[in-house]
Amino acid sequence: MKLLSRQETLITRLAAEGLSNREIAERLHLSHHTVAAHLYRAFPKLGISSRSELAPLLNLQAPATRNG
């Protein structure tokens, strides 16, 4: 497994907590496209292919599903 950059680490943790790309972007003052790019680069480094795999990988409780 390759090491994540500081930004990739932060973004993957927020995504694992259940935040959307837009919510992460607002919190970090980034474009949601930038957030998506960081996740795109981080997933192969982590050996995963979906957001749902982040929480167990980072030892976080799975995010609650949202309605709407």
mmCIF file of the N, C-alpha and C atoms, coordinates in Angstrom:
data_MODEL
# 
_entry.id   MODEL 
# 
loop_
_atom_site.group_PDB 
_atom_site.id 
_atom_site.type_symbol 
_atom_site.label_atom_id 
_atom_site.label_alt_id 
_atom_site.label_comp_id 
_atom_site.label_asym_id 
_atom_site.label_entity_id 
_atom_site.label_seq_id 
_atom_site.pdbx_PDB_ins_code 
_atom_site.Cartn_x 
_atom_site.Cartn_y 
_atom_site.Cartn_z 
_atom_site.occupancy 
_atom_site.B_iso_or_equiv 
_atom_site.pdbx_formal_charge 
_atom_site.auth_seq_id 
_atom_site.auth_comp_id 
_atom_site.auth_asym_id 
_atom_site.auth_atom_id 
_atom_site.pdbx_PDB_model_num 
ATOM 1   N N  . MET A 1 1  ? 0.850   -1.182 0.000  1.00 0.00 ? 1  MET A N  1 
ATOM 2   C CA . MET A 1 1  ? 0.000   0.000  0.000  1.00 0.00 ? 1  MET A CA 1 
ATOM 3   C C  . MET A 1 1  ? 0.892   1.239  0.000  1.00 0.00 ? 1  MET A C  1 
ATOM 4   N N  . LYS A 1 2  ? 0.610   2.165  -0.901 1.00 0.00 ? 2  LYS A N  1 
ATOM 5   C CA . LYS A 1 2  ? 1.361   3.411  -0.990 1.00 0.00 ? 2  LYS A CA 1 
ATOM 6   C C  . LYS A 1 2  ? 0.840   4.396  0.048  1.00 0.00 ? 2  LYS A C  1 
ATOM 7   N N  . LEU A 1 3  ? 1.690   5.319  0.422  1.00 0.00 ? 3  LEU A N  1 
ATOM 8   C CA . LEU A 1 3  ? 1.295   6.342  1.386  1.00 0.00 ? 3  LEU A CA 1 
ATOM 9   C C  . LEU A 1 3  ? 0.435   7.410  0.727  1.00 0.00 ? 3  LEU A C  1 
ATOM 10  N N  . LEU A 1 4  ? -0.548  7.875  1.470  1.00 0.00 ? 4  LEU A N  1 
ATOM 11  C CA . LEU A 1 4  ? -1.398  8.965  1.003  1.00 0.00 ? 4  LEU A CA 1 
ATOM 12  C C  . LEU A 1 4  ? -0.762  10.292 1.355  1.00 0.00 ? 4  LEU A C  1 
ATOM 13  N N  . SER A 1 5  ? -1.028  11.292 0.530  1.00 0.00 ? 5  SER A N  1 
ATOM 14  C CA . SER A 1 5  ? -0.603  12.645 0.869  1.00 0.00 ? 5  SER A CA 1 
ATOM 15  C C  . SER A 1 5  ? -1.441  13.132 2.048  1.00 0.00 ? 5  SER A C  1 
ATOM 16  N N  . ARG A 1 6  ? -1.036  14.210 2.648  1.00 0.00 ? 6  ARG A N  1 
ATOM 17  C CA . ARG A 1 6  ? -1.791  14.779 3.771  1.00 0.00 ? 6  ARG A CA 1 
ATOM 18  C C  . ARG A 1 6  ? -3.214  15.118 3.338  1.00 0.00 ? 6  ARG A C  1 
ATOM 19  N N  . GLN A 1 7  ? -3.350  15.723 2.154  1.00 0.00 ? 7  GLN A N  1 
ATOM 20  C CA . GLN A 1 7  ? -4.675  16.108 1.648  1.00 0.00 ? 7  GLN A CA 1 
ATOM 21  C C  . GLN A 1 7  ? -5.528  14.870 1.352  1.00 0.00 ? 7  GLN A C  1 
ATOM 22  N N  . GLU A 1 8  ? -4.930  13.843 0.740  1.00 0.00 ? 8  GLU A N  1 
ATOM 23  C CA . GLU A 1 8  ? -5.669  12.613 0.475  1.00 0.00 ? 8  GLU A CA 1 
ATOM 24  C C  . GLU A 1 8  ? -6.143  11.959 1.771  1.00 0.00 ? 8  GLU A C  1 
ATOM 25  N N  . THR A 1 9  ? -5.290  11.975 2.779  1.00 0.00 ? 9  THR A N  1 
ATOM 26  C CA . THR A 1 9  ? -5.649  11.396 4.072  1.00 0.00 ? 9  THR A CA 1 
ATOM 27  C C  . THR A 1 9  ? -6.847  12.113 4.678  1.00 0.00 ? 9  THR A C  1 
ATOM 28  N N  . LEU A 1 10 ? -6.808  13.431 4.672  1.00 0.00 ? 10 LEU A N  1 
ATOM 29  C CA . LEU A 1 10 ? -7.898  14.221 5.236  1.00 0.00 ? 10 LEU A CA 1 
ATOM 30  C C  . LEU A 1 10 ? -9.191  13.990 4.467  1.00 0.00 ? 10 LEU A C  1 
ATOM 31  N N  . ILE A 1 11 ? -9.098  14.017 3.149  1.00 0.00 ? 11 ILE A N  1 
ATOM 32  C CA . ILE A 1 11 ? -10.291 13.861 2.321  1.00 0.00 ? 11 ILE A CA 1 
ATOM 33  C C  . ILE A 1 11 ? -10.877 12.458 2.461  1.00 0.00 ? 11 ILE A C  1 
ATOM 34  N N  . THR A 1 12 ? -10.039 11.433 2.482  1.00 0.00 ? 12 THR A N  1 
ATOM 35  C CA . THR A 1 12 ? -10.566 10.072 2.639  1.00 0.00 ? 12 THR A CA 1 
ATOM 36  C C  . THR A 1 12 ? -11.218 9.887  4.005  1.00 0.00 ? 12 THR A C  1 
ATOM 37  N N  . ARG A 1 13 ? -10.670 10.496 5.043  1.00 0.00 ? 13 ARG A N  1 
ATOM 38  C CA . ARG A 1 13 ? -11.278 10.386 6.376  1.00 0.00 ? 13 ARG A CA 1 
ATOM 39  C C  . ARG A 1 13 ? -12.654 11.055 6.388  1.00 0.00 ? 13 ARG A C  1 
ATOM 40  N N  . LEU A 1 14 ? -12.759 12.230 5.785  1.00 0.00 ? 14 LEU A N  1 
ATOM 41  C CA . LEU A 1 14 ? -14.050 12.927 5.729  1.00 0.00 ? 14 LEU A CA 1 
ATOM 42  C C  . LEU A 1 14 ? -15.058 12.143 4.889  1.00 0.00 ? 14 LEU A C  1 
ATOM 43  N N  . ALA A 1 15 ? -14.600 11.556 3.795  1.00 0.00 ? 15 ALA A N  1 
ATOM 44  C CA . ALA A 1 15 ? -15.490 10.738 2.970  1.00 0.00 ? 15 ALA A CA 1 
ATOM 45  C C  . ALA A 1 15 ? -15.951 9.506  3.750  1.00 0.00 ? 15 ALA A C  1 
ATOM 46  N N  . ALA A 1 16 ? -15.051 8.927  4.519  1.00 0.00 ? 16 ALA A N  1 
ATOM 47  C CA . ALA A 1 16 ? -15.408 7.749  5.327  1.00 0.00 ? 16 ALA A CA 1 
ATOM 48  C C  . ALA A 1 16 ? -16.437 8.102  6.396  1.00 0.00 ? 16 ALA A C  1 
ATOM 49  N N  . GLU A 1 17 ? -16.422 9.347  6.842  1.00 0.00 ? 17 GLU A N  1 
ATOM 50  C CA . GLU A 1 17 ? -17.391 9.799  7.838  1.00 0.00 ? 17 GLU A CA 1 
ATOM 51  C C  . GLU A 1 17 ? -18.759 10.062 7.215  1.00 0.00 ? 17 GLU A C  1 
ATOM 52  N N  . GLY A 1 18 ? -18.844 9.988  5.882  1.00 0.00 ? 18 GLY A N  1 
ATOM 53  C CA . GLY A 1 18 ? -20.124 10.126 5.209  1.00 0.00 ? 18 GLY A CA 1 
ATOM 54  C C  . GLY A 1 18 ? -20.354 11.446 4.500  1.00 0.00 ? 18 GLY A C  1 
ATOM 55  N N  . LEU A 1 19 ? -19.374 12.330 4.486  1.00 0.00 ? 19 LEU A N  1 
ATOM 56  C CA . LEU A 1 19 ? -19.548 13.602 3.799  1.00 0.00 ? 19 LEU A CA 1 
ATOM 57  C C  . LEU A 1 19 ? -19.467 13.398 2.292  1.00 0.00 ? 19 LEU A C  1 
ATOM 58  N N  . SER A 1 20 ? -20.256 14.175 1.562  1.00 0.00 ? 20 SER A N  1 
ATOM 59  C CA . SER A 1 20 ? -20.218 14.132 0.098  1.00 0.00 ? 20 SER A CA 1 
ATOM 60  C C  . SER A 1 20 ? -19.005 14.937 -0.381 1.00 0.00 ? 20 SER A C  1 
ATOM 61  N N  . ASN A 1 21 ? -18.683 14.792 -1.668 1.00 0.00 ? 21 ASN A N  1 
ATOM 62  C CA . ASN A 1 21 ? -17.578 15.565 -2.227 1.00 0.00 ? 21 ASN A CA 1 
ATOM 63  C C  . ASN A 1 21 ? -17.818 17.061 -2.070 1.00 0.00 ? 21 ASN A C  1 
ATOM 64  N N  . ARG A 1 22 ? -19.050 17.493 -2.270 1.00 0.00 ? 22 ARG A N  1 
ATOM 65  C CA . ARG A 1 22 ? -19.359 18.928 -2.140 1.00 0.00 ? 22 ARG A CA 1 
ATOM 66  C C  . ARG A 1 22 ? -19.205 19.401 -0.691 1.00 0.00 ? 22 ARG A C  1 
ATOM 67  N N  . GLU A 1 23 ? -19.638 18.571 0.257  1.00 0.00 ? 23 GLU A N  1 
ATOM 68  C CA . GLU A 1 23 ? -19.501 18.932 1.671  1.00 0.00 ? 23 GLU A CA 1 
ATOM 69  C C  . GLU A 1 23 ? -18.024 19.002 2.073  1.00 0.00 ? 23 GLU A C  1 
ATOM 70  N N  . ILE A 1 24 ? -17.243 18.057 1.591  1.00 0.00 ? 24 ILE A N  1 
ATOM 71  C CA . ILE A 1 24 ? -15.802 18.068 1.878  1.00 0.00 ? 24 ILE A CA 1 
ATOM 72  C C  . ILE A 1 24 ? -15.175 19.312 1.265  1.00 0.00 ? 24 ILE A C  1 
ATOM 73  N N  . ALA A 1 25 ? -15.559 19.613 0.032  1.00 0.00 ? 25 ALA A N  1 
ATOM 74  C CA . ALA A 1 25 ? -15.018 20.783 -0.667 1.00 0.00 ? 25 ALA A CA 1 
ATOM 75  C C  . ALA A 1 25 ? -15.329 22.074 0.090  1.00 0.00 ? 25 ALA A C  1 
ATOM 76  N N  . GLU A 1 26 ? -16.551 22.200 0.568  1.00 0.00 ? 26 GLU A N  1 
ATOM 77  C CA . GLU A 1 26 ? -16.923 23.396 1.332  1.00 0.00 ? 26 GLU A CA 1 
ATOM 78  C C  . GLU A 1 26 ? -16.109 23.502 2.608  1.00 0.00 ? 26 GLU A C  1 
ATOM 79  N N  . ARG A 1 27 ? -15.949 22.396 3.305  1.00 0.00 ? 27 ARG A N  1 
ATOM 80  C CA . ARG A 1 27 ? -15.217 22.392 4.569  1.00 0.00 ? 27 ARG A CA 1 
ATOM 81  C C  . ARG A 1 27 ? -13.745 22.749 4.377  1.00 0.00 ? 27 ARG A C  1 
ATOM 82  N N  . LEU A 1 28 ? -13.155 22.275 3.263  1.00 0.00 ? 28 LEU A N  1 
ATOM 83  C CA . LEU A 1 28 ? -11.716 22.482 3.031  1.00 0.00 ? 28 LEU A CA 1 
ATOM 84  C C  . LEU A 1 28 ? -11.430 23.630 2.065  1.00 0.00 ? 28 LEU A C  1 
ATOM 85  N N  . HIS A 1 29 ? -12.478 24.317 1.632  1.00 0.00 ? 29 HIS A N  1 
ATOM 86  C CA . HIS A 1 29 ? -12.337 25.437 0.692  1.00 0.00 ? 29 HIS A CA 1 
ATOM 87  C C  . HIS A 1 29 ? -11.644 24.993 -0.596 1.00 0.00 ? 29 HIS A C  1 
ATOM 88  N N  . LEU A 1 30 ? -12.168 23.902 -1.166 1.00 0.00 ? 30 LEU A N  1 
ATOM 89  C CA . LEU A 1 30 ? -11.676 23.348 -2.415 1.00 0.00 ? 30 LEU A CA 1 
ATOM 90  C C  . LEU A 1 30 ? -12.836 23.200 -3.385 1.00 0.00 ? 30 LEU A C  1 
ATOM 91  N N  . SER A 1 31 ? -12.513 22.903 -4.615 1.00 0.00 ? 31 SER A N  1 
ATOM 92  C CA . SER A 1 31 ? -13.523 22.542 -5.598 1.00 0.00 ? 31 SER A CA 1 
ATOM 93  C C  . SER A 1 31 ? -13.926 21.091 -5.372 1.00 0.00 ? 31 SER A C  1 
ATOM 94  N N  . HIS A 1 32 ? -15.202 20.771 -5.621 1.00 0.00 ? 32 HIS A N  1 
ATOM 95  C CA . HIS A 1 32 ? -15.609 19.371 -5.489 1.00 0.00 ? 32 HIS A CA 1 
ATOM 96  C C  . HIS A 1 32 ? -14.897 18.496 -6.514 1.00 0.00 ? 32 HIS A C  1 
ATOM 97  N N  . HIS A 1 33 ? -14.442 19.099 -7.616 1.00 0.00 ? 33 HIS A N  1 
ATOM 98  C CA . HIS A 1 33 ? -13.661 18.359 -8.612 1.00 0.00 ? 33 HIS A CA 1 
ATOM 99  C C  . HIS A 1 33 ? -12.288 17.986 -8.046 1.00 0.00 ? 33 HIS A C  1 
ATOM 100 N N  . THR A 1 34 ? -11.719 18.878 -7.262 1.00 0.00 ? 34 THR A N  1 
ATOM 101 C CA . THR A 1 34 ? -10.430 18.597 -6.624 1.00 0.00 ? 34 THR A CA 1 
ATOM 102 C C  . THR A 1 34 ? -10.573 17.465 -5.621 1.00 0.00 ? 34 THR A C  1 
ATOM 103 N N  . VAL A 1 35 ? -11.654 17.489 -4.856 1.00 0.00 ? 35 VAL A N  1 
ATOM 104 C CA . VAL A 1 35 ? -11.925 16.414 -3.897 1.00 0.00 ? 35 VAL A CA 1 
ATOM 105 C C  . VAL A 1 35 ? -12.036 15.087 -4.637 1.00 0.00 ? 35 VAL A C  1 
ATOM 106 N N  . ALA A 1 36 ? -12.789 15.070 -5.730 1.00 0.00 ? 36 ALA A N  1 
ATOM 107 C CA . ALA A 1 36 ? -12.954 13.845 -6.515 1.00 0.00 ? 36 ALA A CA 1 
ATOM 108 C C  . ALA A 1 36 ? -11.611 13.349 -7.045 1.00 0.00 ? 36 ALA A C  1 
ATOM 109 N N  . ALA A 1 37 ? -10.754 14.263 -7.469 1.00 0.00 ? 37 ALA A N  1 
ATOM 110 C CA . ALA A 1 37 ? -9.435  13.877 -7.987 1.00 0.00 ? 37 ALA A CA 1 
ATOM 111 C C  . ALA A 1 37 ? -8.582  13.253 -6.890 1.00 0.00 ? 37 ALA A C  1 
ATOM 112 N N  . HIS A 1 38 ? -8.628  13.818 -5.702 1.00 0.00 ? 38 HIS A N  1 
ATOM 113 C CA . HIS A 1 38 ? -7.864  13.246 -4.582 1.00 0.00 ? 38 HIS A CA 1 
ATOM 114 C C  . HIS A 1 38 ? -8.364  11.844 -4.245 1.00 0.00 ? 38 HIS A C  1 
ATOM 115 N N  . LEU A 1 39 ? -9.672  11.656 -4.224 1.00 0.00 ? 39 LEU A N  1 
ATOM 116 C CA . LEU A 1 39 ? -10.221 10.327 -3.952 1.00 0.00 ? 39 LEU A CA 1 
ATOM 117 C C  . LEU A 1 39 ? -9.851  9.349  -5.056 1.00 0.00 ? 39 LEU A C  1 
ATOM 118 N N  . TYR A 1 40 ? -9.882  9.818  -6.298 1.00 0.00 ? 40 TYR A N  1 
ATOM 119 C CA . TYR A 1 40 ? -9.528  8.979  -7.447 1.00 0.00 ? 40 TYR A CA 1 
ATOM 120 C C  . TYR A 1 40 ? -8.091  8.464  -7.318 1.00 0.00 ? 40 TYR A C  1 
ATOM 121 N N  . ARG A 1 41 ? -7.195  9.316  -6.831 1.00 0.00 ? 41 ARG A N  1 
ATOM 122 C CA . ARG A 1 41 ? -5.792  8.915  -6.642 1.00 0.00 ? 41 ARG A CA 1 
ATOM 123 C C  . ARG A 1 41 ? -5.605  8.078  -5.382 1.00 0.00 ? 41 ARG A C  1 
ATOM 124 N N  . ALA A 1 42 ? -6.420  8.314  -4.366 1.00 0.00 ? 42 ALA A N  1 
ATOM 125 C CA . ALA A 1 42 ? -6.255  7.613  -3.091 1.00 0.00 ? 42 ALA A CA 1 
ATOM 126 C C  . ALA A 1 42 ? -6.768  6.173  -3.132 1.00 0.00 ? 42 ALA A C  1 
ATOM 127 N N  . PHE A 1 43 ? -7.865  5.925  -3.833 1.00 0.00 ? 43 PHE A N  1 
ATOM 128 C CA . PHE A 1 43 ? -8.461  4.587  -3.828 1.00 0.00 ? 43 PHE A CA 1 
ATOM 129 C C  . PHE A 1 43 ? -7.484  3.498  -4.253 1.00 0.00 ? 43 PHE A C  1 
ATOM 130 N N  . PRO A 1 44 ? -6.769  3.647  -5.374 1.00 0.00 ? 44 PRO A N  1 
ATOM 131 C CA . PRO A 1 44 ? -5.814  2.590  -5.746 1.00 0.00 ? 44 PRO A CA 1 
ATOM 132 C C  . PRO A 1 44 ? -4.685  2.428  -4.724 1.00 0.00 ? 44 PRO A C  1 
ATOM 133 N N  . LYS A 1 45 ? -4.278  3.524  -4.120 1.00 0.00 ? 45 LYS A N  1 
ATOM 134 C CA . LYS A 1 45 ? -3.228  3.454  -3.093 1.00 0.00 ? 45 LYS A CA 1 
ATOM 135 C C  . LYS A 1 45 ? -3.705  2.639  -1.895 1.00 0.00 ? 45 LYS A C  1 
ATOM 136 N N  . LEU A 1 46 ? -4.997  2.716  -1.602 1.00 0.00 ? 46 LEU A N  1 
ATOM 137 C CA . LEU A 1 46 ? -5.577  1.994  -0.476 1.00 0.00 ? 46 LEU A CA 1 
ATOM 138 C C  . LEU A 1 46 ? -6.028  0.585  -0.858 1.00 0.00 ? 46 LEU A C  1 
ATOM 139 N N  . GLY A 1 47 ? -6.024  0.297  -2.162 1.00 0.00 ? 47 GLY A N  1 
ATOM 140 C CA . GLY A 1 47 ? -6.456  -1.014 -2.623 1.00 0.00 ? 47 GLY A CA 1 
ATOM 141 C C  . GLY A 1 47 ? -7.956  -1.201 -2.562 1.00 0.00 ? 47 GLY A C  1 
ATOM 142 N N  . ILE A 1 48 ? -8.702  -0.111 -2.733 1.00 0.00 ? 48 ILE A N  1 
ATOM 143 C CA . ILE A 1 48 ? -10.163 -0.173 -2.697 1.00 0.00 ? 48 ILE A CA 1 
ATOM 144 C C  . ILE A 1 48 ? -10.738 0.421  -3.978 1.00 0.00 ? 48 ILE A C  1 
ATOM 145 N N  . SER A 1 49 ? -12.039 0.227  -4.175 1.00 0.00 ? 49 SER A N  1 
ATOM 146 C CA . SER A 1 49 ? -12.659 0.763  -5.376 1.00 0.00 ? 49 SER A CA 1 
ATOM 147 C C  . SER A 1 49 ? -13.949 1.536  -5.108 1.00 0.00 ? 49 SER A C  1 
ATOM 148 N N  . SER A 1 50 ? -14.347 1.657  -3.832 1.00 0.00 ? 50 SER A N  1 
ATOM 149 C CA . SER A 1 50 ? -15.569 2.405  -3.534 1.00 0.00 ? 50 SER A CA 1 
ATOM 150 C C  . SER A 1 50 ? -15.490 3.084  -2.168 1.00 0.00 ? 50 SER A C  1 
ATOM 151 N N  . ARG A 1 51 ? -16.318 4.103  -2.003 1.00 0.00 ? 51 ARG A N  1 
ATOM 152 C CA . ARG A 1 51 ? -16.372 4.846  -0.741 1.00 0.00 ? 51 ARG A CA 1 
ATOM 153 C C  . ARG A 1 51 ? -16.789 3.958  0.422  1.00 0.00 ? 51 ARG A C  1 
ATOM 154 N N  . SER A 1 52 ? -17.644 2.984  0.138  1.00 0.00 ? 52 SER A N  1 
ATOM 155 C CA . SER A 1 52 ? -18.144 2.126  1.214  1.00 0.00 ? 52 SER A CA 1 
ATOM 156 C C  . SER A 1 52 ? -17.035 1.310  1.868  1.00 0.00 ? 52 SER A C  1 
ATOM 157 N N  . GLU A 1 53 ? -15.911 1.173  1.199  1.00 0.00 ? 53 GLU A N  1 
ATOM 158 C CA . GLU A 1 53 ? -14.783 0.430  1.748  1.00 0.00 ? 53 GLU A CA 1 
ATOM 159 C C  . GLU A 1 53 ? -13.892 1.290  2.650  1.00 0.00 ? 53 GLU A C  1 
ATOM 160 N N  . LEU A 1 54 ? -14.134 2.601  2.670  1.00 0.00 ? 54 LEU A N  1 
ATOM 161 C CA . LEU A 1 54 ? -13.277 3.502  3.442  1.00 0.00 ? 54 LEU A CA 1 
ATOM 162 C C  . LEU A 1 54 ? -13.435 3.342  4.944  1.00 0.00 ? 54 LEU A C  1 
ATOM 163 N N  . ALA A 1 55 ? -14.659 3.352  5.442  1.00 0.00 ? 55 ALA A N  1 
ATOM 164 C CA . ALA A 1 55 ? -14.881 3.310  6.893  1.00 0.00 ? 55 ALA A CA 1 
ATOM 165 C C  . ALA A 1 55 ? -14.249 2.079  7.542  1.00 0.00 ? 55 ALA A C  1 
ATOM 166 N N  . PRO A 1 56 ? -14.497 0.869  7.013  1.00 0.00 ? 56 PRO A N  1 
ATOM 167 C CA . PRO A 1 56 ? -13.859 -0.297 7.632  1.00 0.00 ? 56 PRO A CA 1 
ATOM 168 C C  . PRO A 1 56 ? -12.332 -0.241 7.541  1.00 0.00 ? 56 PRO A C  1 
ATOM 169 N N  . LEU A 1 57 ? -11.828 0.274  6.432  1.00 0.00 ? 57 LEU A N  1 
ATOM 170 C CA . LEU A 1 57 ? -10.389 0.364  6.239  1.00 0.00 ? 57 LEU A CA 1 
ATOM 171 C C  . LEU A 1 57 ? -9.747  1.318  7.240  1.00 0.00 ? 57 LEU A C  1 
ATOM 172 N N  . LEU A 1 58 ? -10.440 2.414  7.529  1.00 0.00 ? 58 LEU A N  1 
ATOM 173 C CA . LEU A 1 58 ? -9.918  3.427  8.448  1.00 0.00 ? 58 LEU A CA 1 
ATOM 174 C C  . LEU A 1 58 ? -10.388 3.194  9.879  1.00 0.00 ? 58 LEU A C  1 
ATOM 175 N N  . ASN A 1 59 ? -11.012 2.038  10.114 1.00 0.00 ? 59 ASN A N  1 
ATOM 176 C CA . ASN A 1 59 ? -11.510 1.670  11.444 1.00 0.00 ? 59 ASN A CA 1 
ATOM 177 C C  . ASN A 1 59 ? -12.486 2.693  12.001 1.00 0.00 ? 59 ASN A C  1 
ATOM 178 N N  . LEU A 1 60 ? -13.370 3.153  11.141 1.00 0.00 ? 60 LEU A N  1 
ATOM 179 C CA . LEU A 1 60 ? -14.418 4.086  11.555 1.00 0.00 ? 60 LEU A CA 1 
ATOM 180 C C  . LEU A 1 60 ? -15.744 3.361  11.519 1.00 0.00 ? 60 LEU A C  1 
ATOM 181 N N  . GLN A 1 61 ? -16.674 3.849  12.293 1.00 0.00 ? 61 GLN A N  1 
ATOM 182 C CA . GLN A 1 61 ? -18.025 3.305  12.231 1.00 0.00 ? 61 GLN A CA 1 
ATOM 183 C C  . GLN A 1 61 ? -18.603 3.685  10.872 1.00 0.00 ? 61 GLN A C  1 
ATOM 184 N N  . ALA A 1 62 ? -19.309 2.777  10.247 1.00 0.00 ? 62 ALA A N  1 
ATOM 185 C CA . ALA A 1 62 ? -19.898 3.056  8.935  1.00 0.00 ? 62 ALA A CA 1 
ATOM 186 C C  . ALA A 1 62 ? -20.835 4.250  9.046  1.00 0.00 ? 62 ALA A C  1 
ATOM 187 N N  . PRO A 1 63 ? -20.810 5.146  8.038  1.00 0.00 ? 63 PRO A N  1 
ATOM 188 C CA . PRO A 1 63 ? -21.680 6.324  8.096  1.00 0.00 ? 63 PRO A CA 1 
ATOM 189 C C  . PRO A 1 63 ? -23.148 5.946  8.013  1.00 0.00 ? 63 PRO A C  1 
ATOM 190 N N  . ALA A 1 64 ? -23.963 6.736  8.667  1.00 0.00 ? 64 ALA A N  1 
ATOM 191 C CA . ALA A 1 64 ? -25.414 6.530  8.612  1.00 0.00 ? 64 ALA A CA 1 
ATOM 192 C C  . ALA A 1 64 ? -25.892 6.899  7.212  1.00 0.00 ? 64 ALA A C  1 
ATOM 193 N N  . THR A 1 65 ? -26.844 6.161  6.705  1.00 0.00 ? 65 THR A N  1 
ATOM 194 C CA . THR A 1 65 ? -27.393 6.495  5.389  1.00 0.00 ? 65 THR A CA 1 
ATOM 195 C C  . THR A 1 65 ? -28.277 7.714  5.514  1.00 0.00 ? 65 THR A C  1 
ATOM 196 N N  . ARG A 1 66 ? -28.295 8.485  4.461  1.00 0.00 ? 66 ARG A N  1 
ATOM 197 C CA . ARG A 1 66 ? -29.089 9.719  4.456  1.00 0.00 ? 66 ARG A CA 1 
ATOM 198 C C  . ARG A 1 66 ? -30.350 9.498  3.643  1.00 0.00 ? 66 ARG A C  1 
ATOM 199 N N  . ASN A 1 67 ? -31.385 10.180 4.033  1.00 0.00 ? 67 ASN A N  1 
ATOM 200 C CA . ASN A 1 67 ? -32.620 10.165 3.259  1.00 0.00 ? 67 ASN A CA 1 
ATOM 201 C C  . ASN A 1 67 ? -32.635 11.402 2.390  1.00 0.00 ? 67 ASN A C  1 
ATOM 202 N N  . GLY A 1 68 ? -32.830 11.215 1.092  1.00 0.00 ? 68 GLY A N  1 
ATOM 203 C CA . GLY A 1 68 ? -32.948 12.337 0.191  1.00 0.00 ? 68 GLY A CA 1 
ATOM 204 C C  . GLY A 1 68 ? -31.707 12.670 -0.410 1.00 0.00 ? 68 GLY A C  1 
# 
